[in-house]
């Protein structure tokens, strides 16, 4: 018999009891489906069995790990149904391209048209399999056998990816006779996958999925044309460079092509920054450039490079940190746990910010504040600013896209820029790389270098950072005049060398070890590449060091 701690109570089960059987006993106590368990902190799928005494916790679709398992499993379900309906002979490739609006954008390449009727048939096939509660099987195969299998199934991205795998075996998942590889765990059977919808969009379709906060509802689809266009452009850049997935990036490393790729990628970004500067310069009414983006997007380096381009066009930019307009710390809003919420819009002195900017826009002189983060108070250190005809203000802050921040300033004077790191790469045709993973790795490396912060601490704070982004940045991204993608096609091969030692430093019994293990597995797909040939003004230098700018 095996002793199991659950919810602080001890239970006894026969050895080899399936986790699924235990979950069914406790499911009624949860308001979301339990799809995985943690045995002594280690993730386990429900088909696994008890082996020894342990503490068991349940993972639902409200949890990050559970939501990701649901997403992967729903993707496998969609792929199986799509190939059944369209016919494998007609489908050259079905690429799960990127996340969009709580779903996944799928881009098919096939010799038959993608129609609403076809998608309705695919969705009907998915729902039939959900009703049948088909087990999602898992098997381990030799890596070379997996490579040959992917070749036979015309999954050439996976074939290339596993050419570089160091491990001797690979886990494959299947629904019936449809088998594929996925990066991470799955739910136990198709019966869990009740909430989804397919929606035709642009040159593909969206697999709509639930939000973690409401895992029993398919999230509303709200088109985000600017973000979609930026993500699409990122993919086109990757294809232009012939590096659209990890296997192709590894090929470039092995063949000595990455030096040229770095030059091309950096040139593409510089061209884009130059185009943004030209757009600003050709409209003399635009005197207030406002930049916002999520954590580790490279906002500081981007602002410096944009300012350089503006100077080249005869303008004189003045950088302004929105943080200098914080209210005194003692007046700052607080979180439910009593800590200060510096990301709340009300943490800013909005009236003072608008008054100061309006004085400058009207041609007057203004005393510019500096926020002292040690004392928690605003200070004036004799910096006085007055705009001349060639002057322009460049404001950076998390609320810069929110019109409530600049409520009193004329819209025609503002030019808004949204910046984020929207990776061009996929792991393979069915496993996209979440943009948040690239940003988290950037932040882990930068925090360790500039603040002495451990990877464990950065990971521990990341959920709070993400909540702030969800509340204060993402809802306003479509209000930007332009979006800039700061991701570099080669950066994960470079970040690997910096991030891996930091992640390996997290102890196995730490709560953050599970996430560190996931990131280490992710980085294992990449061949490492040195940073010596990366330009000093590159955005990635903001994180790994060696930047020409003060970042």
DAQUIKA-V771915 format. One line per field, one symbol per residue. ss: DSSP state (a for helix, b for strand, c for the rest). psi: psi as a letter, one per 40 degrees, with the letter a starting at -180 (. if undefined). A space follows every 10 residues. Layout:
# DAQUIKA-V771915
ss->???
psi->???
This chain:
# DAQUIKA-V771915
ss->cbbbbbccbb bbbccccbaa aaaaaaaaac cccbbbbbbc cbbbbcccbc cccbbbbbbb cccaaaaaaa aaaaaaaaaa aaaaaacaaa bbbbbbbbbb ccbbbbbbbb cccccaaaaa aaaaaaaaaa aaccbbbbbb bbaaaaaaaa aacccaaaaa aaacccccbb bbbbbccbbb ccccccccba aaccccbbbb bccbbbbbcb bccbbbbbcc ccccaaaaaa aaaaaaaaaa ccccbaaaaa aaaacccaaa aaaaaaaaaa aaaaaaaaaa accccccbbb bbccccccaa aaaaaaaaaa aacccbbbbb baaaabccaa accbcccccb ccccaaabca aaaaaaaaaa acccbbbbbb bbccccbbbb bbbbbbcccc bbbbbbcccc cccccccccc aaabbbbbbb cccccbbbcc bbccaaaaaa aaaaaaaaaa ccccaaaaaa aaaaaaaaaa aacaaaaaac cbbbbccccc aaaaaaaaaa aaaacccccc ccaaaaaaaa aaaccccccc cccccccccc aaaacccccc c
psi->ihhhhhfeih ihiiiehidd dddddedeei eihheiihhf ehhiieeiih dihihhiihi eeiddddddd dddddddddd ddddddhdde hdighhdiih ffahhhhihi eiihiddddd dddddddddd defhhhihih ihdddddddd ddefgddddd dedehdieii hiiihbehii higiiiidie defehiihhh hbfaihhhii iddgeehhih hhhgdddddd dddddddddd efgeiddddd ddddefeddd dddddddddd dddddddddd degedheghh hiiiifefdd dddddddddd deeeigihhh hddefiiide eiiiideeih geehdeeigd dddddddddd deeiihhhih hhedefiiih fehhhhhide iihhhhided eheddfdehh deeihhhhhi ggieiidaee gihhdddddd dddddddddd efhidddddd eddddddddd deddeedeei dihhheihde dddddddddd dddeehidei dedddddddd dddedihihi edehieeidd dddeieieig .
